[in-house]
Amino acid sequence: MSIILSEIEVKVRKLIDAKNQLIEENRLLVNENKALREENEAFVRAGQELQDKLNKTTIVNALGSNEEEIKEGRKLIRELIKEIDQCVSILNSKE
């Protein structure tokens, strides 16, 4: 009977050790997952910043380099903003 109890005790200790190893491995994986999520968020933010910069550069290049083209482009942008504001006002009034 004591031999069976000793064998059970050994198996229980092995299970406890395995459980502790799994807990540690899980903790490490959770930390790694968190770090990778943060890194991913940083990449997404950097990508968005680069996209914004590209959009601005594209607009500047589209407007041209002489002063008259820039003024005309600004005028067009102001008109588009007014139109967008009107659309937003219409949408808000329907709610």
Stockholm file with secondary structure:
# STOCKHOLM 1.0

chainA/1-95         MSIILSEIEVKVRKLIDAKNQLIEENRLLVNENKALREENEAFVRAGQELQDKLNKTTIVNALGSNEEEIKEGRKLIRELIKEIDQCVSILNSKE
#=GR chainA/1-95 SS CHHHHHHHHHHHHHHHHHHHHHHHHHHHHHHHHHHHHHHHHHHHHHHHHHHHHHHHHHHHHHHCSSHHHHHHHHHHHHHHHHHHHHHHHHHHHHC
#=GC SS_cons        CHHHHHHHHHHHHHHHHHHHHHHHHHHHHHHHHHHHHHHHHHHHHHHHHHHHHHHHHHHHHHHCSSHHHHHHHHHHHHHHHHHHHHHHHHHHHHC
//
